[in-house]
Amino acid sequence: VDIPSVTTNMYQISADDIGTHIIVEASPADKDDGLTGSVVGELGPFELDPMTRRNLDNTLGRGHGQFAVSLARPMDDQGPAASAPPGRKDRKDFNIYITADQVRVVPLDELGAERTHREATAEYTAEYPRVIIHALDSVRFELTLSGQKTYTMIAESRAARDAIALTLRCFHAKRFVPMSDVVEAVLPPQPQMQGHTVVDKRLDMSIMIERLVMELNKNMVAKELADKVLRNANAENKQLQEQLMESISGCTDVIVGLQMQFADGSPSVQQDPADLRTQLQQLESQNDALRRQIADETRTREDLRRARLAAEEAKPLLQQLLEERESLKARLAELASRESTAMRQDQADQSHALELKRLRQDVEKLHNQKERLRSQLLDKEKEKQELQDNFFYVKGQLDKWQMRVAQDADGDGAFKELERHNTTISNAMSERTRYAARLESCLREQEKEKVYHEQQVERLMQAHARILEEKDRAQRDVQRLSKMYRESVNQLQSEAGLGGQDAFAADQADQTLGASAPADPEEVARIRESLKQATDAIRAKEAEN
């Protein structure tokens, strides 16, 4: 694709070049010196710098962006450097607000305040609004809101201009570009191999792994909360037991003291029986409350013990899920490496295809040259045949004339005529010899050219056969990788079907914490219910796929 508006040897890289290669072709300017040919260089692919990418992600996450720009005057003969008028480089003339629904251009006054009554707004349509980046200037761009409204503006920097263009294009693409086209561009359909159909499930695997990781993080947070609640409950239980023992010991001391006083019958302590009955009733009510509290604590302790046992029973399952997560990570890394290998193989296949195309062009060119030489050889053969025919005709005429001269021996004019014809014959013979020598030299040259071109054709055929062998080997590698990928997917599906729940894992520290502290049974039941729902959702998605 030719880059428009590039008429010099300078070109500014911009957001339009992200993910592309730029090919530069150079040829001699002065061909009178005998210099011919051309040189081709390739640059790319170009990527967005990390800071601009981070700013773009933040803007898209917020759903809106604001950019301050200046108004550019029309370019005269001063070139791209004269983008901003003198004394106005730091002054901003407009604020551009880009959201997911529209684009607003608000002019600013001398003090930098917005004049909202003069703002221009454009909703997203199939063609507008759009940003056209200048090919020779690093900060200049055109913002077209409609067919009648266009602004030529200057951004603060190259990064700011690229951020404006990418933000507007991303929001525009979200509105008008279907997700199916994006998925097809990112993961193109794989060609069908002979004998079986290759199904690319990398996107489904990525979605499933992402959902499993999110569910795992959610469950780990719930587990940490359950562990924290369990630790608090254990601490409160311990404190209540200590308080209960103190209360029991105090009541026991009071009762023992009263019994000793009644047993001794000491007259020094005189109390009203009604007061004693009241105190006894209070002590009995306290004892009943303490018994109920002890019963509640016993039930709580029993529940915690059962929760601890359930956590101990779930410990092997957590270990198994951790191992499954590690195996999934290893398989994902292997698939990524295979994908990179496949990409490199595709690049090699493309280069081989280009080389094969060039070799085919050379073969066609040599074939055309061979046909042209063959036609020249046929012309030479015709010319040789004409010379032979002329020679035989002259020889026949000479024989006739000699017979006529022999019959008429008295005439002197006959001898002169004979001498003239002999001279003509000698000249014809010398001309024939000269043409025969030229024909032989032409035939030798044509034979040399034929041998040379046959050698070139042989080399090209060998190179073609070698490229075909490499292509077959690459196809076998792709088939082998597809088979391994299909076996991995089938194994994952079988493991997911036998497990009865989604695969999730925990870190080693969380696993140690889960082994040391029991989980709440309600939390465990809720986690299992969420895992069951996630399993059903994944199975439904696999059925749809």
C-alpha positions as CSV (number, residue, x, y, z in Angstrom):
1,V,0.0,0.0,0.0
2,D,1.5,3.3,-1.1
3,I,1.7,6.0,1.6
4,P,0.0,9.2,0.2
5,S,1.4,12.7,0.5
6,V,5.0,11.5,0.8
7,T,7.1,13.2,-1.9
8,T,10.4,13.6,-0.1
9,N,12.9,11.3,1.6
10,M,11.5,12.1,5.1
11,Y,8.5,10.4,6.8
12,Q,7.2,10.8,10.4
13,I,6.1,7.6,12.2
14,S,2.7,8.0,13.7
15,A,-0.3,6.0,15.1
16,D,-1.2,5.0,11.5
17,D,1.9,2.8,11.4
18,I,1.2,0.6,14.5
19,G,1.5,-3.1,13.7
20,T,2.7,-2.5,10.1
21,H,6.0,-2.7,8.1
22,I,7.3,0.2,6.1
23,I,9.2,-0.7,2.9
24,V,11.7,1.9,1.5
25,E,13.0,1.6,-2.1
26,A,16.0,3.6,-3.3
27,S,17.2,4.0,-6.9
28,P,20.0,6.1,-8.4
29,A,19.0,9.7,-9.1
30,D,21.5,10.1,-12.0
31,K,21.2,7.2,-14.3
32,D,23.5,8.8,-16.9
33,D,26.5,7.6,-14.8
34,G,25.6,4.0,-15.6
35,L,24.1,3.2,-12.2
36,T,21.1,1.0,-12.4
37,G,19.0,-1.2,-10.1
38,S,17.3,-0.4,-6.8
39,V,17.7,-1.2,-3.0
40,V,14.7,-2.2,-0.8
41,G,14.7,-1.9,3.0
42,E,12.1,-2.9,5.5
43,L,11.3,-1.5,9.0
44,G,8.8,-2.7,11.5
45,P,6.5,-3.9,12.9
46,F,6.0,-0.7,14.9
47,E,4.6,-0.8,18.4
48,L,3.1,1.7,20.7
49,D,5.4,3.0,23.5
50,P,4.6,1.8,27.0
51,M,3.6,5.2,28.4
52,T,1.2,6.0,25.6
53,R,-0.3,2.5,25.9
54,R,-0.8,3.0,29.6
55,N,-2.4,6.4,29.1
56,L,-4.7,4.9,26.4
57,D,-5.7,2.0,28.7
58,N,-6.6,4.5,31.5
59,T,-8.6,6.7,29.1
60,L,-10.5,3.7,27.7
61,G,-11.1,2.4,31.3
62,R,-12.6,5.7,32.4
63,G,-14.7,6.0,29.2
64,H,-13.7,9.5,28.4
65,G,-10.6,11.7,27.7
66,Q,-9.7,15.4,27.5
67,F,-7.0,16.9,25.3
68,A,-5.8,20.5,24.9
69,V,-4.8,21.5,21.4
70,S,-3.9,24.6,19.4
71,L,-5.3,25.8,16.1
72,A,-2.9,25.5,13.2
73,R,-2.7,28.0,10.4
74,P,-2.5,26.8,6.7
75,M,0.9,25.7,5.7
76,D,2.7,28.0,3.3
77,D,6.2,27.7,1.8
78,Q,7.7,27.5,5.3
79,G,7.3,23.7,5.6
80,P,6.2,21.6,8.5
81,A,8.2,23.6,11.0
82,A,5.9,26.6,10.7
83,S,2.9,24.7,12.2
84,A,2.3,27.2,15.1
85,P,2.3,31.0,14.7
86,P,5.0,32.9,16.6
87,G,4.1,33.6,20.2
88,R,1.3,31.1,20.2
89,K,3.1,27.8,20.9
90,D,2.1,27.6,24.5
91,R,-1.5,28.9,24.0
92,K,-4.3,26.3,23.7
93,D,-7.3,27.2,21.6
94,F,-9.5,24.1,22.0
95,N,-10.3,21.4,24.5
96,I,-11.3,18.1,22.8
97,Y,-13.6,15.8,24.9
98,I,-13.7,12.2,23.6
99,T,-16.3,9.9,25.1
100,A,-17.9,6.6,24.1
101,D,-20.9,8.4,22.7
102,Q,-19.6,11.6,21.0
103,V,-16.7,14.0,20.4
104,R,-16.9,17.6,21.6
105,V,-14.6,20.5,20.5
106,V,-14.9,23.4,22.9
107,P,-13.0,26.7,22.1
108,L,-11.1,28.6,24.7
109,D,-10.9,32.4,25.3
110,E,-7.8,34.4,26.0
111,L,-7.8,33.4,29.7
112,G,-8.3,29.7,28.9
113,A,-12.0,29.6,29.9
114,E,-14.3,27.4,27.9
115,R,-16.8,29.0,25.6
116,T,-19.4,26.3,25.7
117,H,-21.9,28.3,23.6
118,R,-19.6,27.8,20.6
119,E,-18.7,24.2,21.0
120,A,-19.1,21.6,18.2
121,T,-20.4,18.1,18.9
122,A,-20.3,15.1,16.7
123,E,-22.0,11.7,17.3
124,Y,-20.3,8.5,16.0
125,T,-21.3,7.5,12.5
126,A,-19.9,5.1,10.0
127,E,-17.5,7.7,8.6
128,Y,-17.3,10.5,11.1
129,P,-15.7,11.7,13.3
130,R,-12.2,10.8,12.1
131,V,-8.5,11.9,12.6
132,I,-6.1,12.3,9.7
133,I,-2.5,12.5,10.8
134,H,-0.1,14.6,8.8
135,A,2.6,12.6,7.1
136,L,5.5,15.1,7.4
137,D,4.7,16.8,10.7
138,S,5.0,15.1,14.1
139,V,2.2,17.2,15.9
140,R,-0.2,18.3,13.2
141,F,-3.5,16.5,12.5
142,E,-7.0,17.1,11.1
143,L,-10.1,16.4,13.1
144,T,-13.1,16.0,10.8
145,L,-16.5,16.1,12.6
146,S,-18.6,16.0,9.5
147,G,-18.4,16.6,5.8
148,Q,-18.6,20.4,6.4
149,K,-16.7,20.8,9.6
150,T,-12.9,20.1,9.7
151,Y,-10.3,21.5,12.2
152,T,-6.5,21.6,11.5
153,M,-4.9,21.4,15.0
154,I,-1.6,21.0,16.7
155,A,-1.1,18.7,19.7
156,E,1.3,19.2,22.5
157,S,3.6,16.4,21.4
158,R,3.7,13.4,19.1
159,A,2.5,11.1,21.9
160,A,-0.5,13.4,22.6
161,R,-1.5,13.4,18.9
162,D,-1.2,9.6,18.7
163,A,-3.3,9.4,22.0
164,I,-6.0,11.6,20.4
165,A,-6.1,9.5,17.3
166,L,-6.1,6.1,19.0
167,T,-8.7,7.1,21.6
168,L,-11.2,8.3,19.0
169,R,-10.6,5.3,16.8
170,C,-11.0,2.8,19.7
171,F,-14.3,4.3,20.8
172,H,-15.4,4.5,17.1
173,A,-14.4,0.8,16.6
174,K,-16.3,-0.3,19.7
175,R,-19.4,1.3,18.2
176,F,-19.2,0.1,14.6
177,V,-16.8,-2.8,14.4
178,P,-18.4,-6.2,15.3
179,M,-16.5,-8.3,17.8
180,S,-16.7,-11.3,15.4
181,D,-14.5,-9.4,12.9
182,V,-12.0,-8.6,15.7
183,V,-11.9,-12.3,16.8
184,E,-11.5,-13.4,13.2
185,A,-8.6,-10.9,12.6
186,V,-6.8,-11.9,15.9
187,L,-7.5,-15.7,15.5
188,P,-8.0,-16.4,11.8
189,P,-9.6,-19.7,10.9
190,Q,-7.1,-22.5,10.4
191,P,-6.9,-24.3,7.1
192,Q,-8.4,-27.8,6.9
193,M,-5.8,-30.5,6.7
194,Q,-6.3,-33.6,4.6
195,G,-8.1,-36.2,6.5
196,H,-9.3,-34.2,9.5
197,T,-10.5,-30.7,10.5
198,V,-8.4,-28.5,12.7
199,V,-10.4,-26.8,15.4
200,D,-8.7,-23.8,17.1
201,K,-9.8,-23.6,20.7
202,R,-7.2,-21.2,22.0
203,L,-9.7,-18.5,22.5
204,D,-12.0,-20.8,24.5
205,M,-9.1,-22.0,26.6
206,S,-8.0,-18.5,27.3
207,I,-11.6,-17.5,28.3
208,M,-11.9,-20.6,30.5
209,I,-8.6,-20.0,32.2
210,E,-9.4,-16.3,32.8
211,R,-12.7,-17.3,34.4
212,L,-11.1,-20.0,36.5
213,V,-8.5,-17.5,37.7
214,M,-11.2,-15.0,38.6
215,E,-13.2,-17.6,40.4
216,L,-10.1,-18.8,42.2
217,N,-9.2,-15.3,43.4
218,K,-12.8,-14.8,44.6
219,N,-12.8,-18.2,46.5
220,M,-9.4,-17.4,48.0
221,V,-10.7,-14.1,49.3
222,A,-13.7,-15.9,50.8
223,K,-11.4,-18.5,52.3
224,E,-9.3,-15.8,53.9
225,L,-12.4,-14.1,55.4
226,A,-13.6,-17.5,56.7
227,D,-10.2,-18.2,58.3
228,K,-10.3,-14.7,59.9
229,V,-13.8,-15.3,61.2
230,L,-12.7,-18.7,62.5
231,R,-9.7,-17.3,64.3
232,N,-11.9,-14.6,65.9
233,A,-14.4,-17.2,67.0
234,N,-11.7,-19.3,68.6
235,A,-10.3,-16.3,70.4
236,E,-13.8,-15.3,71.7
237,N,-14.5,-18.9,72.7
238,K,-11.3,-19.0,74.7
239,Q,-12.1,-15.7,76.4
240,L,-15.7,-16.9,77.2
241,Q,-14.3,-20.2,78.7
242,E,-11.9,-18.2,80.9
243,Q,-14.7,-16.0,82.1
244,L,-16.9,-19.0,82.7
245,M,-14.3,-20.7,84.7
246,E,-13.8,-17.6,86.8
247,S,-17.5,-17.3,87.4
248,I,-17.8,-21.0,88.3
249,S,-14.9,-20.7,90.7
250,G,-16.3,-17.6,92.4
251,C,-19.7,-19.2,92.8
252,T,-18.1,-22.3,94.2
253,D,-16.2,-20.3,96.7
254,V,-19.4,-18.4,97.8
255,I,-21.3,-21.7,98.1
256,V,-18.6,-23.4,100.1
257,G,-18.3,-20.4,102.4
258,L,-22.1,-20.5,103.1
259,Q,-22.1,-24.2,103.7
260,M,-19.2,-23.9,106.1
261,Q,-21.1,-21.1,108.0
262,F,-24.3,-23.2,108.2
263,A,-22.3,-26.2,109.3
264,D,-20.4,-24.4,112.1
265,G,-23.6,-22.6,113.3
266,S,-21.5,-19.5,114.0
267,P,-23.7,-16.9,115.7
268,S,-21.4,-14.1,114.6
269,V,-22.9,-14.1,111.1
270,Q,-26.6,-13.4,111.2
271,Q,-28.4,-13.0,107.9
272,D,-32.1,-12.9,107.0
273,P,-33.4,-16.1,105.5
274,A,-35.2,-14.1,102.8
275,D,-31.9,-12.5,101.8
276,L,-30.3,-15.9,101.7
277,R,-33.1,-17.3,99.5
278,T,-32.8,-14.4,97.2
279,Q,-29.0,-14.8,97.0
280,L,-29.6,-18.6,96.4
281,Q,-32.1,-17.9,93.6
282,Q,-29.6,-15.4,92.0
283,L,-26.8,-17.9,92.2
284,E,-29.1,-20.6,90.7
285,S,-30.1,-18.3,87.8
286,Q,-26.4,-17.4,87.3
287,N,-25.6,-21.2,87.2
288,D,-28.4,-21.8,84.7
289,A,-27.1,-19.0,82.5
290,L,-23.6,-20.4,82.8
291,R,-24.9,-23.9,81.9
292,R,-26.7,-22.5,78.8
293,Q,-23.6,-20.6,77.9
294,I,-21.5,-23.7,78.4
295,A,-23.9,-25.7,76.2
296,D,-23.8,-23.0,73.5
297,E,-20.0,-22.9,73.6
298,T,-19.9,-26.7,73.4
299,R,-22.1,-26.7,70.3
300,T,-19.9,-23.9,68.8
301,R,-16.8,-25.9,69.6
302,E,-18.4,-29.0,68.0
303,D,-19.3,-27.0,64.8
304,L,-15.8,-25.7,64.6
305,R,-14.4,-29.2,65.1
306,R,-16.6,-30.4,62.2
307,A,-15.5,-27.5,60.1
308,R,-11.9,-28.3,60.8
309,L,-12.5,-31.9,59.8
310,A,-14.2,-30.7,56.6
311,A,-11.2,-28.5,55.9
312,E,-8.8,-31.4,56.5
313,E,-10.9,-33.5,54.1
314,A,-10.7,-30.7,51.5
315,K,-7.0,-30.4,51.8
316,P,-6.1,-33.3,49.3
317,L,-8.7,-31.7,46.9
318,L,-7.0,-28.4,47.2
319,Q,-3.6,-30.0,46.6
320,Q,-5.0,-31.8,43.5
321,L,-6.5,-28.5,42.2
322,L,-3.1,-26.8,42.8
323,E,-1.4,-29.5,40.7
324,E,-4.0,-29.1,38.0
325,R,-3.4,-25.4,37.9
326,E,0.3,-25.8,37.6
327,S,-0.2,-28.3,34.8
328,L,-2.6,-25.9,33.1
329,K,0.0,-23.2,33.3
330,A,2.6,-25.5,31.9
331,R,0.3,-26.5,29.0
332,L,-0.6,-22.9,28.4
333,A,3.1,-21.9,28.2
334,E,3.7,-24.9,25.9
335,L,0.8,-23.8,23.7
336,A,2.2,-20.2,23.6
337,S,5.6,-21.5,22.6
338,R,4.0,-23.7,19.9
339,E,2.0,-20.7,18.7
340,S,5.2,-18.7,18.5
341,T,6.9,-21.6,16.6
342,A,3.9,-21.8,14.3
343,M,4.1,-18.0,13.7
344,R,7.8,-18.3,12.9
345,Q,6.9,-21.3,10.6
346,D,4.3,-19.1,8.9
347,Q,6.8,-16.4,8.4
348,A,9.3,-18.9,6.9
349,D,6.5,-20.3,4.7
350,Q,5.7,-16.8,3.5
351,S,9.4,-16.1,2.7
352,H,9.6,-19.5,0.9
353,A,6.4,-18.6,-1.0
354,L,8.0,-15.3,-2.0
355,E,11.2,-17.1,-3.1
356,L,9.2,-19.6,-5.0
357,K,7.2,-16.9,-6.7
358,R,10.5,-15.1,-7.7
359,L,11.9,-18.4,-9.0
360,R,8.8,-19.0,-11.0
361,Q,9.1,-15.6,-12.5
362,D,12.7,-16.4,-13.4
363,V,11.7,-19.7,-15.0
364,E,9.0,-17.9,-17.0
365,K,11.5,-15.3,-18.1
366,L,14.0,-18.0,-19.1
367,H,11.2,-19.9,-20.9
368,N,10.3,-16.8,-22.9
369,Q,14.0,-16.2,-23.7
370,K,14.3,-19.8,-24.8
371,E,11.2,-19.4,-27.1
372,R,12.7,-16.3,-28.5
373,L,16.0,-18.0,-29.3
374,R,14.2,-20.9,-30.8
375,S,12.3,-18.6,-33.1
376,Q,15.7,-17.0,-34.1
377,L,17.1,-20.4,-34.8
378,L,14.2,-21.2,-37.0
379,D,14.8,-18.0,-38.9
380,K,18.4,-18.9,-39.4
381,E,17.4,-22.3,-40.7
382,K,15.1,-20.7,-43.2
383,E,17.9,-18.4,-44.3
384,K,20.3,-21.3,-44.7
385,Q,17.7,-23.2,-46.7
386,E,17.2,-20.2,-49.0
387,L,21.0,-19.9,-49.5
388,Q,21.2,-23.6,-50.4
389,D,18.3,-23.3,-52.8
390,N,20.0,-20.2,-54.5
391,F,23.3,-22.1,-54.7
392,F,21.7,-25.1,-56.4
393,Y,19.8,-22.8,-58.8
394,V,23.0,-21.0,-59.7
395,K,24.9,-24.3,-60.1
396,G,22.1,-25.6,-62.4
397,Q,22.3,-22.4,-64.5
398,L,26.1,-22.8,-64.7
399,D,25.9,-26.3,-65.9
400,K,23.4,-25.3,-68.6
401,W,25.7,-22.5,-69.7
402,Q,28.7,-24.8,-69.9
403,M,26.8,-27.2,-72.1
404,R,25.7,-24.4,-74.3
405,V,29.3,-23.1,-74.6
406,A,30.6,-26.5,-75.4
407,Q,28.1,-26.7,-78.2
408,D,29.0,-23.3,-79.5
409,A,32.8,-23.3,-79.4
410,D,33.4,-20.7,-82.2
411,G,32.1,-17.6,-80.3
412,D,34.5,-15.4,-78.3
413,G,31.6,-13.8,-76.5
414,A,30.7,-17.1,-75.0
415,F,34.0,-17.4,-73.3
416,K,33.7,-13.9,-71.8
417,E,30.2,-14.7,-70.6
418,L,31.6,-17.9,-69.1
419,E,34.3,-16.0,-67.3
420,R,31.7,-13.6,-66.0
421,H,29.5,-16.4,-64.8
422,N,32.5,-18.1,-63.1
423,T,33.2,-14.8,-61.3
424,T,29.6,-14.7,-60.2
425,I,29.8,-18.3,-59.0
426,S,33.0,-17.6,-57.1
427,N,31.4,-14.6,-55.4
428,A,28.3,-16.6,-54.5
429,M,30.5,-19.4,-53.1
430,S,32.5,-16.9,-51.0
431,E,29.2,-15.3,-49.8
432,R,27.8,-18.8,-49.0
433,T,31.0,-19.6,-47.0
434,R,30.7,-16.3,-45.1
435,Y,27.0,-17.0,-44.3
436,A,27.8,-20.6,-43.3
437,A,30.4,-19.3,-40.9
438,R,28.0,-16.8,-39.4
439,L,25.3,-19.5,-39.1
440,E,27.8,-21.9,-37.4
441,S,28.8,-19.1,-34.9
442,C,25.1,-18.3,-34.2
443,L,24.4,-22.0,-33.7
444,R,27.3,-22.4,-31.3
445,E,26.1,-19.3,-29.3
446,Q,22.5,-20.6,-29.2
447,E,23.8,-24.0,-28.0
448,K,25.8,-22.3,-25.2
449,E,22.8,-20.2,-24.2
450,K,20.6,-23.3,-24.3
451,V,23.0,-25.2,-22.0
452,Y,23.3,-22.2,-19.6
453,H,19.5,-21.8,-19.4
454,E,19.0,-25.5,-19.0
455,Q,21.4,-25.4,-16.0
456,Q,19.5,-22.5,-14.5
457,V,16.2,-24.3,-15.0
458,E,17.7,-27.3,-13.3
459,R,18.9,-25.2,-10.3
460,L,15.5,-23.6,-10.1
461,M,13.8,-27.0,-10.1
462,Q,16.1,-28.2,-7.4
463,A,15.3,-25.1,-5.3
464,H,11.6,-25.7,-6.0
465,A,11.8,-29.3,-4.9
466,R,13.7,-28.3,-1.7
467,I,11.0,-25.7,-0.9
468,L,8.3,-28.2,-1.5
469,E,10.0,-30.6,0.9
470,E,10.3,-27.9,3.6
471,K,6.6,-27.1,3.0
472,D,5.6,-30.7,3.5
473,R,7.8,-31.0,6.6
474,A,6.1,-27.8,8.0
475,Q,2.6,-29.3,7.2
476,R,3.6,-32.5,9.1
477,D,4.8,-30.3,12.1
478,V,1.5,-28.4,12.0
479,Q,-0.5,-31.7,11.9
480,R,1.5,-33.0,14.8
481,L,1.0,-29.9,16.9
482,S,-2.7,-29.9,16.1
483,K,-2.9,-33.5,17.2
484,M,-1.1,-32.7,20.5
485,Y,-3.3,-29.7,21.1
486,R,-6.5,-31.8,20.4
487,E,-5.2,-34.5,22.8
488,S,-4.5,-31.8,25.5
489,V,-8.0,-30.3,25.1
490,N,-9.6,-33.8,25.3
491,Q,-7.6,-34.6,28.4
492,L,-8.6,-31.3,30.0
493,Q,-12.3,-31.9,29.2
494,S,-12.1,-35.5,30.5
495,E,-10.4,-34.3,33.7
496,A,-13.0,-31.5,34.1
497,G,-15.8,-34.1,33.5
498,L,-14.4,-36.6,36.1
499,G,-13.7,-34.0,38.7
500,G,-17.3,-32.8,38.9
501,Q,-16.3,-29.3,39.6
502,D,-14.0,-26.5,38.1
503,A,-10.3,-26.6,38.5
504,F,-9.0,-24.0,40.8
505,A,-5.9,-23.8,43.0
506,A,-4.4,-21.9,45.8
507,D,-1.0,-20.6,46.5
508,Q,1.3,-22.5,48.9
509,A,0.9,-20.0,51.6
510,D,-2.9,-20.0,51.4
511,Q,-2.8,-23.8,51.4
512,T,-0.7,-23.9,54.6
513,L,-3.0,-21.4,56.2
514,G,-6.0,-23.6,55.2
515,A,-4.4,-26.6,56.7
516,S,-3.7,-24.8,60.0
517,A,-7.2,-23.3,60.4
518,P,-10.5,-24.9,59.6
519,A,-13.0,-23.3,57.2
520,D,-16.6,-22.3,58.0
521,P,-18.9,-25.0,56.6
522,E,-21.3,-22.4,55.3
523,E,-18.4,-20.8,53.4
524,V,-17.3,-24.2,52.1
525,A,-20.8,-25.0,51.0
526,R,-21.1,-21.6,49.3
527,I,-17.7,-22.1,47.6
528,R,-18.8,-25.6,46.3
529,E,-22.1,-24.2,45.0
530,S,-20.2,-21.4,43.1
531,L,-17.8,-24.0,41.7
532,K,-20.8,-26.1,40.6
533,Q,-22.4,-23.1,38.9
534,A,-19.0,-22.3,37.2
535,T,-18.8,-25.9,36.0
536,D,-22.3,-25.8,34.5
537,A,-21.5,-22.5,32.8
538,I,-18.2,-23.9,31.3
539,R,-20.0,-27.0,30.1
540,A,-22.7,-24.9,28.5
541,K,-20.0,-22.8,26.8
542,E,-18.2,-25.9,25.6
543,A,-21.5,-27.3,24.2
544,E,-22.1,-24.0,22.3
545,N,-18.5,-24.1,21.0
